[in-house]
Amino acid sequence: MTKAIAFPQYGGADVLRPIELELPAPGPGQVRVAVRAVGVNPLDHKVRSGAMEGFFPVTFPAVPGYEIAGVVEAVGPEVTAFAPGDEVFGALMGGGYAEHALLHADLLTAKPATLSWEEAAAIPVAAETSERVLDLLGVRSGETLLVHGAAGAVGTLLLQFARARGITVIGTASEANHDYLRELGAVPVTYGEGLADRVRAVAPDGVDRVLDAAGKGDVLPLSIELTGSAERVVTIADIAGAQQHGVRFSGGAEDGQSYHGRAFAAALALHAAGTLRLPLHRVLPLAEAAEAQRISEAGHVRGKIVLAV
């Protein structure tokens, strides 16, 4: 048996509770990992609340968690890239809030010894999302990208990926996070009323593309105005707004293309160069998963929330 945190029904954070599950055996192409750390994402509480039921249906009791770091414990048939004892991190479609998790081998990569468990668990979702939306937006070297909600976990990695590509990034954040964004190579602006004028002041030549990673403040019409086209705007946080304003919503690899390999390689290249920053907002024990989701749901998170197992 293995221990996990699950929700037996949709609801608030208080529906999360500990359960015991049969220890999973890896099937063809799968790897069983003894989890050391699991990343917490806004998707976790959105799925738990039922808000994403149409996109991410679950079977109850449902174990959240879409990214983990840990030690390979067993491998299934057809797996040749990993062996028991390997330290890894990767992505999975739920099941990460547990002592053990099953992952597809092609969504795993080796963890360098110089990367902590908590930092490794902070990479998969933010890195894949960053690589995917930069590709969807088609933003190129020399262009300017505006990111709403730039100080969060996705924004933190996306700014670094964009900077490595020669892209200028303007990031919205509260005043308290402006120095943080500057350290990541972005030009900070304060969100809220008057945002369009502040963006124009720091980008007199205009904005080429916009990513909404915040999903708040009705920023999509403003983004369309700044870029001149809804096709130049992508949101990962506002499904209703995307439908209302004709903006693309991206919640995963909708075209069937996997960005994980490229994303992990990009993050590890920055780590090898000594420039990767993975700030941890909070590290909590797995037993406090409900509190971790409450913190995530409240917003204003700088960097990543991680559960230690």
N, C-alpha and C positions, 0 to 999 in steps of 0.2 A: 504494500500500500504506500501511497505518497500523499502528503498534505498539500492543500491548495486553498485559495480564497475564491469564492464563487458567489453569484447572485441567482437565487431560485426564481426570481420574477423581476420585472422592470420596476424601477423606483429610485429613491434617493440613495445616498451612500450607505445608509443604515441597512440596506438589504444585503450588503456584502457580509459573508460569514465563512468561517473555516469549515472545510469538508475533507473527507478522505476519499481517495480514488484508487482504483487498481493501478499498479505500476505499469505504464504503457510499454509494450514491446514494439520496437521499430520495424516498420514494414519495408518493402522495396524502396530504396532511395531515401530512407529516413534515418535520422540520428536521434538517439535519446540523450539528452543533456541534463546533468545535475546542475540546476540553476544556482548561480551565485548572486545575480542581480537582475532586476527587471525594470525597464523604463516605464514611466507613467506618462500617458499622453491625453490630450483633450478627448481623443476618440474613445478612451476608456469610459469616461463618465457619460459621453453621448450615447454609446451603445448600451450601457447599464440603465440609462433613463428611458430607453425605448425610442429616443429621438432619431436614431439611425436604423430603425427596424427595416425600412425599405431597402437599405443599402447593405446592412450587416445583420441579417437574421441570425438568431442564435438558438441553440437547444439548451433548455434548462436542466439541471443547474449549469450556468455558463461561467467559465473561468476567463477573466479578462487577461490582457497582456499580449502585446504585439512585438516585443523585442526583448531579448535576454542575452546574458553572458553567462558562461559556465564551462563545465568540464564534460567532454564526451564520455558517456558511460557505456553505450552500446551502439552498434551500427547495424542497419538492415542489409539485406541482399542488394547488390549492385553499388554499394557505397565503397569507394576506393580512396577518396581524398582525405578521409578522417579515420582515426583509430581511437579506442578508449585511452583516456588520459590527455587527449589534446584539449588545449584551452581555446575556446571559440566564442564568437558572438554572432547573432543573426536575427532574422525576422520570422514570425509565425502568425498564422491567422487565429489568434486567441490561444489561451492556455498558458500564458507566461507567468501568471501569479501562482506559482507552484514550486514545489521542491524539485520536480522533474518535468521536462517538457519534450515533446516530439517536434522536430523541425525537418524540413526537406533539406537535403545536403546542399542543394544549389542556392539556398538562402542563408548559408553559413559561410563564415570565413575565419581564418586563424587569428587569434588575439595575440598581439605582441606582448611580451613580458613587461614592457615598459608602459603598458596601458592598464589602468586599474579596472577591476570588475565593473565598478559603477560608471566609469567613463565609457567603457566598451558598450554597456547596456544603453547608454545615451545616444549611440550612433545610428542604429539601423533605420528607425522611422524617419528621423530628421534628415538623414543623408539621402535615403531613397526619395523622400518628398522633394528635397532640394534639387536633386539631379533631374527628377521627372518634370517639375514645374519650369525649371530653366530651359529644358528641352521643349516643353509645350509652348512657352512664351517665345521661343526662338530668339532670345536676347543674345547679342553678340558683343565681342570685345569693342570697347569704345562707346557703347551705348549706355543709357541711363535707365536704371530700374528703381521704381519706387516700391517699397515693401511696407505694408501696413502691419503693425504688430511685430516689429523687427527684433525685439529683445527676447522673444520666447525661444523655445528649443529649436524649432524649425528655422526661425529667423537667424539664430546664432550660427548655425551651420551654413545656411544659404548665403549669408553675407561672406563667409570665408570661401565658399565654392565660387561665388560670383567674382570676388576679388582676384582669385587665382586665374579666372578667365579674362581679366582685364575689363570687367564691367564696373561702372560707377553705380553705387547704391545709395539711395536716400531712404532712411528708415524712420518710421513714425514710432514714437515712444514717449513715455512721461519724462519730464525733466530729469528725474532721478536716474534714468537710464541713458542719458545723452553721452556721458563720458564713456560708458560701457560700449555704446555703438561706435564711438570714435576709435576706441581701441581695436574694434573689429574691422576698421577701415571704412565705415559708413558715415554719411553726412546725416546727423540727426535733426528731426523736426518734431515739434510737439503736435500731437493729434488734437482734434476738437475744432471748434468754430474758427474759421479763417485759415484752415489747413491749406487750401488751394493756393492762397496768396503766399504762404510761407514756402511751399514747394516751388512756386515760380521764382521766388526770390533766390533760392539756392540752385535752381536749375533754369537759368534764363533761356537756354537753348531748347528747353522742353524735356518731357519725360517720354521715353520710348515704350516702356512696358510697365505693368503694375501687377504685383502679387498681393492679394488680400489674405493675410495669415491671421487676422484678428476676428473678422466676422462681426464687428461691432461698429456702431457709429454711422451706418448708412454711407460707407465710403465708396461704394461701387459707382453711383452716378458721378461723383467727383472724379473717380479714376478714369471713367470714360471721357469726361470733359478734358482731363489733362492729356490723355493720349490721342484723343480724337476718334477712337473706335473701340467698341466693346470687344472686338477680336484681339485687342492688345492687352486685355485684362483677364486674369485667372484668379479665382478664389478657391481656397481649400477649407473655408470656414463658414460659408454662408450659402447654403443650398437654395433657400427661398429667395434670397436676393439675386442669385445667379439666374434663376428662372424668371424673375420679375424684370431684370434689366438686360437679359440676353447675353450674359457673361458666362464663360466656361467655368464649370465646377469640376475640380479634380480631386477625387477621393482615393485614387489608386491607379494602377496601370490599366486604364479602361481599354486600351487598344491591344491588350494581351502581352505587351512588351514588358520585360522585367528590367528594372533599372538597378536592382540590388548590387549586382557585380560591379558595375561602373561606379555606383555610389560608395560602396565599401572601399574600392581601390582609391577613389579620390580622397576620402577621409584619411585612409592610411598613408597616402602620399604626403598629405599635410602633416600628419603625425611624425613621419620619418624625417621631414624637414624641420621639425621642432616648432612649427607654427600653429598646429591645431589647438583650438581652445574649446574645452567642453565643460563650462562652469556648471556646477551642481547647485540647484536652488535649495533642495533638501534631500537628505538620505534618511529614510525611515525603514524600520523592520517590516517584513511582509505582513505581520499581524496587524500593522497599522495602515493597511491598504485603504480603508475607508477614509481616514484622515488625509492620506496622500491625494485621494480623488477630490476631497473637499477643497484642498489647497489649489489643485489644478482648476477646479470649476470656478473658484473665486477670481481667477485671472491674475494679471500683474506678476506673472512668474518670470524671473530672469534665469535663463538656462533650463536645466532639467531637474525633474523630480524623479528619484530612483528608490526602489524598494530593495533592501538587502535581504537575501534569503539565508 
